[in-house]
Amino acid sequence: MERGADKIPPHVAAKNAWFYAEDGAALGAVAPDVVRAMFERTHVPVPQEKWQQMHDSGLDVGARAGRTTEL
């Protein structure tokens, strides 16, 4: 928490990004079903009522859902 606002030097950020990209590409090649499941869970549509309930509960999700398809 103490270093949360510290900046990462660009060369360190680039090196880390390359490692993450490499690992992600490997995971996608070896286990595409896992990557697909991760994507689907991340981008699942949220009904407007549920979105409003989350917003009213204090979550920082914005006042309106971008998608209104039922789960």
Secondary structure, 3 states (H helix, E strand, C coil): CCCCCCCCCHHHHHHHHHHHHHHHHHHHHHCHHHHHHHHHHHCCCCCHHHHHHHHHCCCCCCCCCCCCCCC
